[in-house]
Amino acid sequence: VSQQQQQQQQQQQQQQQQQQQQQQQQQQQQQQQQQQQQQQQQQQQQQQQQQQQQQQQQQQQQQQQQQQQQQQQQQQQQQQQQQQQQQQQQQQQQQQQQQQQFGIRHYTYE
């Protein structure tokens, strides 16, 4: 249940990060939306293959953009690891809360 809530929060952040991908700020992004963006860029590449004779300079720009996408994917992998660490910390906090509740119950029984 806690993981589902975190995913919902990340989806809200993704809408903001679509605008920020042009600036390339390091924030958490899910790969599902980026895969959709890559598919759109593949469609653009097919259109530009027809335009290669007229516009060779644009293809070079696309190659640079592909490199930037790879860098963003590497950042995502690091951020997924950070999310897992945060989830582990939350589990530890839940255990501590349970221990505190048990302590209160002991006092009530005494």
C-alpha positions in Angstrom: 0.0 0.0 0.0 2.8 2.4 0.8 4.5 1.7 -2.5 1.3 2.4 -4.4 1.0 5.8 -2.7 4.6 6.6 -3.7 3.9 5.7 -7.3 1.0 8.1 -7.4 3.1 10.9 -6.1 5.8 10.2 -8.7 3.2 10.3 -11.4 2.3 13.8 -10.3 5.9 14.8 -10.5 6.3 13.4 -13.9 4.0 15.9 -15.5 6.2 18.6 -14.2 9.3 16.8 -15.3 8.2 16.5 -18.9 8.6 20.3 -19.0 11.9 20.1 -17.3 13.5 17.4 -19.5 14.6 20.2 -21.8 16.5 21.8 -19.0 17.7 18.3 -17.7 17.2 18.7 -14.0 17.8 15.6 -11.9 14.5 14.6 -10.5 12.7 11.3 -10.3 11.2 10.1 -13.5 9.5 6.8 -14.4 10.8 5.1 -17.5 7.3 4.4 -18.9 6.7 7.9 -20.0 10.2 8.2 -21.3 9.7 5.1 -23.4 6.7 6.7 -24.9 8.8 9.8 -25.7 11.5 7.6 -27.3 8.9 6.0 -29.5 7.7 9.5 -30.6 11.3 10.4 -31.4 11.7 7.2 -33.4 8.8 8.3 -35.5 10.4 11.6 -36.1 13.6 9.9 -37.2 11.7 8.0 -39.8 10.4 11.3 -41.2 13.9 12.7 -41.1 15.3 9.8 -43.0 13.3 11.0 -45.9 14.8 14.4 -45.3 18.4 13.3 -45.0 19.3 14.6 -48.4 18.0 18.1 -47.5 18.7 18.3 -43.8 21.8 16.4 -42.7 22.4 18.9 -39.8 19.2 17.9 -38.0 20.3 14.3 -37.9 23.5 15.3 -36.0 21.3 17.1 -33.5 19.2 14.0 -33.0 22.3 12.0 -32.3 23.2 14.4 -29.5 19.7 14.2 -28.1 19.9 10.4 -28.0 23.1 10.7 -25.9 21.2 13.0 -23.6 18.4 10.5 -23.2 20.9 7.8 -22.3 22.3 10.0 -19.6 18.8 10.6 -18.2 18.2 6.8 -18.2 21.4 6.3 -16.1 20.2 8.9 -13.7 16.9 7.1 -13.4 18.6 3.9 -12.4 20.4 5.6 -9.7 17.1 7.2 -8.5 15.3 3.9 -8.5 18.0 2.6 -6.1 17.4 5.7 -3.9 13.7 5.0 -3.9 14.4 1.4 -2.7 16.5 2.8 0.1 13.8 5.1 1.1 11.3 2.3 1.1 13.6 0.3 3.4 13.8 3.2 5.8 10.1 3.5 5.9 9.8 -0.2 6.7 12.2 0.3 9.6 10.1 3.2 10.8 7.0 1.1 10.7 8.7 -1.6 12.8 9.7 1.1 15.4 6.2 2.3 15.6 5.0 -1.2 16.2 7.5 -1.6 19.0 6.3 1.6 20.6 2.8 0.4 20.5 3.8 -2.8 22.1 5.5 -0.8 24.8 2.3 1.2 25.5 0.4 -2.1 25.7 2.7 -3.4 28.3 2.2 -0.3 30.4 -1.5 -0.7 30.1 -1.4 -4.3 31.2 0.8 -3.6 34.1 
